């Protein structure tokens, strides 16, 4: 086979054939590589669709305003739990790539916290801290919601409670992880096993920053989007992003010697553009992880993606009729409202097509959506009297949903043809559909 044919076959497989193969059709040993390939492809598509690099730049800009208040908040939380030094050590390790700026930033943080003890912090200072941190976290949530295709953000109260509960949890996780590490080191010293287990201890010391990053990124992916993220999908993304972050930081620190030219041009100011570069890449990694968590949880949404986009009008009308029939039958039999996922699992329909049609049925006020905030799931039941909901009513409501703005005597020919079009849908005018298009206005 020629290379060009091989490339063409591979491209056809990745863009079309891959999405026609579902898990049910694959042997167990083939499911993981197929899923992995799909996740990679969906994440790559998401980079362009969600303007990932632009959003990473926007978050970099936002974090510059909130950096000092955010670090101050972490240290204040750590001080409240008696783990202030552990938090400072972690923050120093986190910003190891910016070692020139650490003393400068920490001096700002110390002054920020000193003002709290002096009473100046009360009032305006508290407002500035909360607004800065809330603004940053709200920007992160909106970006994550965009990736997860969630249109509704949390209420202000839920944002406050969710964000700050997460900010309380992260320092505790960091302290506990560091404490466990110290505990085992002391235990091995007491048992005089340090020399025997030296390679294992070295490995443990090296992997600890990775473990902390995995946990922190996983918590972010589980808690930030305003939708239910399954733990395994958040954890997979957390491990990938946490590893990438640590690896990038290692490369960045090692490569700083090659950036010495910046010092010649900018002097001490060189640390600022390097900080911006570090933040930009860090946020890019964070958002790539969000794309991975979304892709791994929504693989089934992309089954038959190409076919769903090219679906015929007739088949889409049939699916609309079928989904409405199931919802009405459930309601009539006093059963639980049907969930969108059930259409996919029971009737083997692509979930992407199901969600698209259900959205249109909801907008046409044929069915109504019931949202379970706790489980982040959606169920559906009729939005009108089922004794008045005929097939004709269903199709009429769907076809008339939306605006018809371009009529009202703006053009005589347009309006005449519109009146003929409306008549063609009436039962006694069905034979008129045989009229040739060229003769429409001659009748």
C-alpha positions in Angstrom: 0.0 0.0 0.0 1.3 3.4 -0.9 2.1 5.9 1.8 -0.5 8.4 0.5 -3.2 5.6 0.6 -2.1 4.6 4.1 -2.3 8.2 5.3 -5.7 8.6 3.6 -7.0 5.4 5.3 -5.7 6.4 8.7 -7.3 9.9 8.3 -10.6 8.3 7.3 -10.5 5.9 10.3 -9.7 8.7 12.8 -12.3 11.1 11.5 -15.1 8.8 10.5 -14.9 5.0 11.1 -13.6 5.3 14.7 -16.8 7.0 15.9 -19.0 4.3 14.4 -17.4 1.7 16.7 -19.0 1.5 20.2 -17.7 -0.3 23.3 -20.4 -3.0 22.9 -18.9 -4.0 19.6 -15.3 -4.3 20.8 -13.6 -7.1 22.6 -12.5 -6.2 26.2 -8.8 -6.0 25.3 -9.5 -3.5 22.5 -11.7 -1.1 24.5 -9.0 0.8 26.3 -6.8 1.7 23.3 -10.0 2.7 21.3 -11.2 4.8 24.2 -7.8 6.4 24.6 -7.6 7.3 20.9 -11.1 8.8 21.1 -10.2 10.9 24.2 -7.1 12.2 22.6 -9.1 13.2 19.4 -11.9 14.8 21.4 -9.4 16.8 23.5 -7.5 18.0 20.4 -10.8 19.1 18.9 -11.7 20.9 22.1 -8.5 22.9 22.1 -9.7 24.8 19.0 -13.4 24.7 19.8 -13.0 26.2 23.3 -10.2 28.7 22.3 -8.0 27.0 25.0 -4.9 29.1 24.5 -6.9 32.4 24.5 -8.7 31.3 27.7 -5.3 30.4 29.3 -4.1 33.9 28.5 -7.2 35.4 30.0 -6.8 33.4 33.2 -3.1 34.4 33.3 -4.3 38.1 33.3 -6.9 37.4 36.0 -4.5 35.6 38.3 -2.0 38.5 38.3 -4.6 40.5 40.3 -5.5 37.7 42.7 -2.0 36.1 43.2 -1.1 37.9 46.4 -4.6 37.6 48.0 -4.8 33.9 47.0 -1.5 33.0 48.5 -2.4 35.1 51.6 -5.6 33.2 52.0 -3.8 29.8 51.7 -1.3 30.9 54.4 -4.1 32.3 56.6 -5.9 29.0 56.4 -2.7 27.1 57.1 -2.1 29.4 60.2 -5.6 28.7 61.4 -4.9 24.9 61.3 -1.3 25.2 62.6 0.2 24.1 59.3 1.5 27.5 58.1 5.0 26.3 57.5 3.9 23.3 55.5 1.8 25.6 53.2 4.8 27.9 52.8 7.0 25.0 51.8 4.5 23.7 49.3 4.0 27.2 47.8 7.8 27.6 47.5 8.0 24.2 45.7 5.0 25.1 43.5 6.7 28.3 42.4 10.2 26.8 42.3 10.4 28.0 38.7 10.1 31.6 39.9 12.7 31.5 42.7 13.7 35.1 42.0 10.2 36.3 42.6 9.3 34.2 45.7 10.9 36.5 48.3 9.3 39.5 46.5 5.8 37.9 46.5 6.1 36.6 50.0 7.0 40.0 51.3 3.8 41.3 49.8 1.9 38.4 51.4 3.5 39.1 54.8 2.5 42.8 54.7 -1.0 41.7 53.6 -1.3 39.5 56.6 0.3 41.9 59.0 -2.4 44.5 58.0 -5.0 42.0 59.1 -3.5 41.8 62.6 -3.3 45.5 62.8 -7.0 45.9 62.1 -6.5 47.7 58.8 -7.5 44.5 57.0 -11.0 44.5 58.4 -13.6 45.9 56.1 -12.1 47.1 52.8 -9.2 44.6 53.0 -11.6 41.6 53.4 -13.7 42.8 50.5 -10.6 43.2 48.3 -9.4 39.7 49.2 -12.8 38.0 48.6 -13.6 39.9 45.4 -10.1 39.2 44.0 -10.3 35.4 44.8 -13.9 35.1 43.8 -13.3 36.9 40.5 -10.4 34.5 39.6 -12.3 31.4 40.6 -15.4 32.6 38.8 -13.4 33.0 35.6 -12.0 29.5 36.0 -15.5 28.1 36.5 -16.9 29.9 33.4 -14.0 28.5 31.4 -14.5 25.0 32.7 -18.3 25.3 32.2 -17.6 26.3 28.6 -15.4 23.2 28.1 -18.1 21.0 29.7 -20.8 22.7 27.6 -22.7 23.8 30.7 -24.7 27.0 30.1 -25.6 27.8 33.7 -23.2 28.8 36.4 -23.7 28.3 40.1 -25.6 30.9 42.1 -23.5 33.5 44.0 -24.1 31.7 47.3 -23.1 28.3 45.9 -20.0 29.8 44.2 -18.9 31.2 47.6 -19.5 28.0 49.5 -18.0 25.7 46.8 -14.9 27.8 46.1 -14.0 28.4 49.7 -14.7 24.8 50.8 -12.2 23.7 48.1 -9.7 26.3 49.2 -10.0 24.9 52.8 -9.6 21.3 51.6 -6.4 21.8 49.5 -4.1 23.1 52.3 -5.3 20.3 54.5 -4.5 17.7 51.8 -1.1 19.3 51.3 -0.3 19.2 55.1 -1.6 15.6 55.5 0.5 14.4 52.5 3.6 16.2 53.9 2.9 14.9 57.4 2.6 11.3 56.2 5.9 11.6 54.4 7.6 13.0 57.6 6.0 10.3 59.7 7.3 7.4 57.6 10.8 9.0 57.4 10.9 9.3 61.3 9.5 5.8 61.7 12.2 4.3 59.4 14.9 6.3 61.3 13.7 4.8 64.6 13.7 1.3 63.1 17.1 1.9 61.6 15.9 0.9 58.2 16.9 4.2 56.4 20.0 2.7 54.8 18.2 -0.5 53.8 15.3 1.4 52.2 17.3 4.3 50.9 16.4 3.8 47.2 12.7 3.5 48.2 12.9 6.7 50.3 14.6 8.5 47.4 11.8 7.4 45.1 9.2 8.4 47.7 10.7 11.9 48.0 10.7 12.3 44.2 7.2 11.2 43.7 5.6 13.2 46.6 5.3 16.4 44.6 3.6 14.4 41.8 1.1 12.9 44.3 0.3 16.3 45.7 -0.2 17.7 42.2 -2.4 14.7 41.2 -4.6 15.3 44.3 -4.9 19.1 43.8 -5.7 18.8 40.1 -8.2 16.0 40.7 -10.0 18.2 43.3 -10.1 21.1 40.8 -11.6 18.9 38.1 -14.2 17.4 40.4 -15.3 20.6 42.1 -15.0 23.5 39.6 -17.4 22.6 36.7 -21.1 23.1 37.5 -21.9 19.5 36.6 -21.4 16.1 38.0 -17.9 14.9 37.2 -17.3 11.2 37.9 -14.4 10.5 40.2 -12.5 8.3 37.8 -12.7 10.9 35.0 -11.5 13.7 37.3 -8.7 11.4 38.6 -7.5 10.4 35.2 -7.3 14.1 34.1 -5.7 15.0 37.5 -2.9 12.4 37.0 -2.2 13.5 33.4 -2.3 17.2 34.2 -0.4 16.9 37.5 2.3 14.9 35.8 2.5 17.3 32.9 2.7 20.2 35.3 5.6 18.7 37.3 7.4 17.7 34.2 7.0 21.1 32.7 8.3 22.7 35.9 11.3 20.5 35.9 12.1 21.4 32.2 11.4 25.1 32.9 13.8 25.2 35.9 16.5 23.3 34.0 16.1 25.5 31.0 16.3 28.8 32.9 20.0 28.9 32.3 19.3 29.2 28.6 17.1 32.2 29.3 19.9 34.3 30.8 19.7 36.6 27.7 16.5 37.9 29.2 18.5 39.2 32.2 20.8 41.1 29.8 17.9 42.8 28.1 15.4 43.3 31.0 17.6 43.1 34.1 15.7 42.3 37.3 12.5 42.9 35.3 13.1 39.7 33.4 11.3 37.7 36.2 8.0 39.3 35.2 7.7 38.0 31.6 9.1 34.7 32.8 6.3 34.5 35.4 3.7 35.3 32.8 5.1 32.5 30.6 5.0 30.1 33.5 1.4 31.0 34.3 0.4 30.8 30.7 1.7 27.3 30.3 0.4 26.2 33.7 -3.1 27.3 32.8 -2.8 25.6 29.4 -2.0 22.4 31.2 -4.9 23.0 33.6 -7.4 23.5 30.8 -6.0 20.5 28.8 -6.8 18.4 31.8 -10.3 19.8 31.8 -10.7 18.8 28.1 -9.4 15.3 29.0 -11.9 14.9 31.9 -14.8 16.1 29.7 -13.7 13.8 26.8 -13.3 10.7 29.0 -16.7 11.2 30.6 -18.6 12.0 27.4 -17.1 9.5 24.9 -20.6 8.1 24.1 -21.7 11.6 23.1 -19.4 11.3 20.1 -20.5 7.9 18.9 -21.8 8.3 15.3 -20.9 12.0 15.5 -20.6 12.4 11.7 -23.8 10.5 11.1 -25.7 12.6 13.7 -24.6 15.8 12.0 -25.8 14.5 8.6 -29.1 13.0 9.8 -32.0 13.4 7.4 -35.0 15.7 8.3 -37.3 12.7 8.1 -35.4 10.6 10.6 -35.0 13.5 12.9 -38.8 14.0 12.9 -39.2 10.3 13.7 -36.7 10.4 16.6 -38.7 13.5 17.9 -41.9 11.4 17.7 -40.3 8.4 19.4 -38.8 10.3 22.3 -42.1 12.2 22.9 -43.9 8.8 22.8 -41.7 7.3 25.4 -42.0 10.3 27.7 -45.8 10.4 27.3 -46.1 6.7 27.9 -44.0 6.9 31.1 -46.1 9.8 32.3 -49.4 8.1 31.6 -48.3 4.9 33.4 -47.3 7.0 36.5 -43.7 5.9 36.1 -40.5 7.9 36.9 -39.7 10.6 34.4 -37.3 9.2 31.7 -33.7 10.4 31.8 -31.7 11.3 28.7 -29.1 8.6 29.4 -31.9 6.0 29.4 -32.7 6.6 25.8 -29.1 5.9 24.9 -28.7 2.7 27.1 -32.1 1.2 26.5 -32.8 2.0 22.9 -29.1 2.2 21.7 -29.5 5.7 20.3 -26.5 8.1 20.1 -26.7 10.3 23.2 -25.6 13.4 21.2 -28.7 13.0 18.9 -30.9 12.3 21.9 -29.7 15.5 23.7 -30.1 17.6 20.5 -33.7 16.5 19.9 -34.7 16.7 23.6 -33.4 20.3 23.6 -35.5 21.2 20.6 -38.6 19.5 22.2 -38.0 21.5 25.4 -37.7 24.8 23.5 -40.9 24.0 21.6 -42.6 23.4 25.1 -43.6 19.9 24.2 -41.7 18.4 27.1 -40.2 20.0 30.2 -36.8 19.4 31.7 -36.4 18.3 35.4 -32.9 19.0 36.7 -31.6 17.1 39.7 -29.1 19.5 41.3 -27.7 16.8 43.6 -26.9 14.3 40.9 -26.6 16.8 38.0 -28.9 14.7 35.9 -31.9 15.6 33.7 -35.2 13.9 33.3 -38.2 14.7 31.0 -42.0 14.7 31.2 -44.8 16.2 29.1 -45.1 20.0 29.1 -48.8 20.0 28.0 -51.9 17.9 28.4 -51.2 14.5 26.8 -54.8 14.3 25.7 -54.2 17.3 23.5 -50.8 16.2 22.2 -51.3 14.7 18.7 -48.7 13.9 16.1 -49.9 17.0 14.1 -49.5 19.2 17.2 -46.0 17.8 17.8 -44.8 18.5 14.3 -46.6 21.9 14.1 -45.1 23.1 17.3 -41.6 21.9 16.4 -41.7 23.5 12.9 -43.2 26.8 14.1 -40.7 27.2 17.0 -38.4 30.1 16.5 -38.7 33.5 14.8 -40.1 34.2 11.4 -38.8 37.7 11.0 -38.5 38.2 7.3 -42.1 38.5 6.2 -44.7 41.2 6.8 -45.0 42.7 3.3 -41.2 43.3 2.9 -41.3 41.6 -0.5 -44.4 40.6 -2.5 -42.9 37.5 -4.1 -41.6 36.3 -0.8 -44.9 36.7 1.0 -46.9 35.0 -1.8 -44.6 32.0 -1.7 -44.9 31.8 2.1 -48.7 31.7 1.9 -48.4 28.8 -0.7 -46.0 27.0 1.6 -48.3 27.2 4.5 -51.2 25.8 2.4 -49.1 22.9 1.3 -49.0 21.5 4.8 -52.8 21.3 5.0 -54.3 17.8 4.3 -56.7 19.1 1.5 -53.7 20.6 -0.3 -51.4 17.6 -0.3 -51.9 17.0 -4.1 -50.6 20.5 -4.7 -47.1 19.2 -3.8 -46.9 17.8 -7.3 -46.7 21.3 -8.7 -43.4 22.1 -10.3 -41.3 24.6 -8.4 -41.0 26.7 -11.6 -44.8 27.0 -11.8 -45.4 27.9 -8.1 -46.4 31.5 -8.7 -48.3 30.8 -11.9 -51.0 28.9 -10.1 
